[in-house]
Amino acid sequence: MKVARSVSDPPNATRSALALLTRREHSQKELARKLQWRGVEVEAAQAAVETLKQQGWQSDERFAESLARSRASGGYGPLRIRAELSQHGLPSEQIEHAIEACEVDWTRRAAELLARRFGAKPAKDRNELAKRGQFLQRRGFDMDSIRVALRGLPDDCDGE
């Protein structure tokens, strides 16, 4: 009689984790959590994640850089990206490295986002200006970038 292997068996847990990683990068914390949702025991999930990390299939560094690039290109600012990466249990050094690896001029990105969202016309009053600033805050830009973007980029920065 053949005994069916459960999802709690380490080889099956590793296979399940690898299937998740073939779709997109995952942090260690996220990968272990997803395995547990699929019925994998905590120890088996942690062992599977560790195995894949040692084999180079899982990398928190690669995950952090991928997520940061994706969010930056989607119009999100560094504060929002940092918060999302920290929810994945990544250390602050790794988060900062991922933000820097984006090589984004956050002030320029904020100004471009404003222009795309509200057009080239300046705000007609304080309420409109506040609305634009709040939009950038929700997207995760810092106050310095917001102030500069709301005033408009200097002419010597255009076209770079």
C-alpha positions in Angstrom: 0.0 0.0 0.0 1.4 3.4 -1.0 1.2 6.2 1.6 0.4 9.6 0.3 2.9 12.3 1.4 1.3 15.3 3.1 2.2 18.9 2.4 4.0 18.9 5.8 6.8 16.7 4.4 9.9 18.8 3.8 10.3 17.7 0.1 6.7 18.7 -0.7 7.1 22.0 1.3 10.2 22.8 -0.7 8.5 22.0 -4.0 5.5 24.2 -3.0 7.9 27.1 -2.0 9.8 26.7 -5.3 6.5 26.9 -7.2 5.7 30.2 -5.5 9.2 31.6 -6.3 8.8 30.7 -10.0 6.0 33.2 -10.2 7.7 36.1 -8.5 10.2 36.9 -5.7 9.1 36.5 -2.1 10.7 37.5 1.2 11.5 34.7 3.6 8.7 35.8 5.9 6.1 36.0 3.1 7.2 32.6 1.7 7.0 30.8 5.1 3.6 32.4 5.8 2.2 31.3 2.4 3.4 27.8 3.0 1.7 27.7 6.4 -1.5 28.9 4.7 -1.3 25.9 2.5 -1.1 23.6 5.5 2.6 23.2 5.9 3.8 22.9 9.5 5.8 25.8 10.8 9.1 23.8 11.1 8.7 22.3 7.6 8.0 25.7 6.1 11.0 27.3 7.8 13.2 24.3 6.6 12.0 24.7 3.1 12.6 28.4 3.0 16.1 27.9 4.4 16.9 25.2 1.9 15.8 27.4 -1.0 17.8 30.3 0.5 21.0 28.2 0.6 20.4 27.0 -2.9 20.1 30.6 -4.2 16.4 30.3 -5.2 15.3 32.7 -2.4 17.0 36.0 -1.7 15.7 38.8 0.5 18.1 41.2 -1.2 16.7 40.3 -4.6 13.2 40.5 -3.3 13.7 43.9 -1.8 15.3 45.4 -4.9 12.6 43.9 -7.1 9.8 45.3 -4.9 11.4 48.7 -4.6 11.9 49.0 -8.4 8.4 47.9 -9.0 6.8 50.4 -6.5 9.1 53.3 -7.7 8.1 52.7 -11.3 4.5 52.6 -10.2 4.7 56.1 -8.8 5.3 55.4 -5.1 7.7 57.4 -2.9 10.5 56.1 -0.6 8.5 56.4 2.6 5.8 54.1 1.2 8.3 51.6 -0.2 10.3 51.5 3.1 7.1 50.8 5.0 6.1 48.0 2.7 9.6 46.4 2.8 9.6 46.6 6.6 6.3 44.7 6.7 8.2 41.8 5.1 10.6 41.7 8.0 13.6 43.0 6.2 16.4 44.7 8.1 16.8 48.5 7.7 20.2 48.2 5.9 18.6 45.9 3.3 15.7 48.3 2.8 18.0 51.3 2.4 20.1 49.4 -0.1 17.0 48.5 -2.1 15.8 52.2 -2.1 19.3 53.4 -3.3 19.4 50.7 -6.0 16.4 52.2 -7.6 18.5 55.2 -8.5 15.5 57.5 -8.6 15.4 61.3 -8.2 12.4 61.3 -5.8 11.8 65.0 -6.2 11.7 64.7 -9.9 9.5 61.6 -9.7 7.1 63.6 -7.4 6.9 66.5 -9.9 6.3 64.1 -12.8 3.5 62.4 -10.9 1.9 65.8 -10.1 2.1 66.8 -13.8 0.6 63.5 -14.9 -2.2 63.6 -12.3 -3.1 67.3 -12.4 -1.6 68.6 -15.6 0.9 71.5 -16.1 -1.4 74.2 -14.7 -0.4 75.6 -11.4 -2.7 75.2 -8.4 -5.4 77.9 -8.5 -5.7 78.3 -4.7 -4.4 76.9 -1.3 -7.0 74.2 -1.3 -5.8 72.9 -4.7 -2.2 73.1 -3.5 -3.1 71.1 -0.3 -4.9 68.5 -2.4 -1.8 68.0 -4.5 0.4 67.8 -1.5 -1.8 65.3 0.2 -1.8 63.2 -3.0 2.0 63.0 -2.9 1.9 62.2 0.9 -0.4 59.3 0.3 2.0 58.0 -2.4 4.8 58.1 0.1 6.9 61.1 -0.8 8.8 63.0 1.9 8.0 66.7 2.7 11.1 68.1 1.1 10.3 66.4 -2.2 6.7 67.5 -2.0 7.6 71.1 -1.3 9.9 71.3 -4.3 7.5 69.4 -6.6 4.6 71.8 -5.6 6.8 74.8 -6.4 7.9 73.3 -9.7 11.3 72.0 -10.6 14.0 74.7 -11.5 14.4 75.2 -15.3 17.9 73.8 -15.2 16.5 70.4 -14.1 14.2 70.0 -17.1 15.0 67.5 -19.7 17.6 65.5 -17.7 
